[in-house]
């Protein structure tokens, strides 16, 4: 069991001991710290925060604790209930709120939950802001409101529908072509809020939707991370239903994976590549992804005559580089698509709409679309951490050992070789070292990962 405090929020397993797990006490402390940070620059203003959650079993409990804590600080709360991370992000801007909180642990299993924190732009907090909140929580420097100054609590519905309408209004979402294509789509929403949002979006786009695990009850039928080994059920159903494709989202709907018509994986990495290819074909501009993402995005961007930049891992880091370079699309290779025309946040609804627009315009199958892109293969491994391990020391030794390759150290260590690369970094959300590799075959990618696992174990 674990409690992880980072600049992007607090994440942990439900139950257990205070400060070792995500207990009600920790939820209250962290929500209070966020509220105090919000009020720090303007004590006289009445603040409003948008609150939403995915369908996790613990979500309602944590959401109630957060709402009551914020109102106790004198902050108004608009609770939009079962929602998605990008829906809450958009809701902040639609309602001109001062911030937002999403109760979700993203791809983590059901025993986990978390508080993701947003600013007044509906974007994740930067490192400086996150550190301030962690300090307030650590010091327990809270000042609650007197009875006449308590915040107001309000429940409001309809935000997923509003989110869908915002997506449909995007100029590059070709609604007419998608409707004409009459796609048949299988959706696996891992029994979370994607089961509300994605079928509703597909209905607006005139697609036939076959629902698999779309009941938002929080009982995940498989590991919620949308990786190939977890998606055998939808792969089989796509073939059985003779569907054009399958769509998979994680519990908070900010990661998107596509299944081809023959049940094979289009791949999380290539979701962003395909959407970027479509956008770059219509609009000129640069792209951004993180260091752990496929080279394929770089290759496609260069093919369109545009520029590509890499960022540190983490949505806030990708967004920062996107803003600096004025990128027109970006994201992360885990299926997270960031399209600034909509908002600066990973958004699977936007991803679905752009991907289907691309397919409809080209009038080809998913399988044929995948063959248009450079063929890379990735391996994603990890090593469990224990408190006595000096991870920074290990990464420093690896940097020195491979100094001839001029490693990139802006986020862990990334080493580029001629036809492959390896990226080693500490996870921000789990007590592990992540090992990402990419090469020109799955065997070579796996071999490279095993090589560096051995290197790390030798150093340990």
Secondary structure, DSSP 8 states (H G I E B T S, - for coil): --EEEETTEEEEEBSSSBTTBB-HHHHHHHHHHHHHHHHTT-TTS--EEEEEE-S-TTHHHHHHHHHHHHHHTT-EEEEEEE--HHHHHHHHHHTT-SEEEEE--TTS-TTEEEEEEE-TTS-B--HHHHHHHHHHHHHT------GGG---EEE---HHHHHHHHHHTSTT--HHHHHHHT-EEEEE-TTSTHHHHHHHHHHHTT-EEEEES---SS--SS-SS--GGG-HHHHHHHHHTT-SEEEEE-TTS--EEEE-TTS-B--HHHHHHHHHHHHHHHS---EEEETTS-HHHHHHHHHTT--EEEE-SSHHHHHHHHHHHT-SEEEETTTEEE-TTT-SSB-HHHHHHHHHHHHHHHT--HHHHHTTS---EEEEEEEE--TT--HHHHHHHHHHHTGGG--B-SSSEEEE-SS-EEEEEE-SSSSEEEEEEEESSHHHHHHHHHHHHHHHHHH-
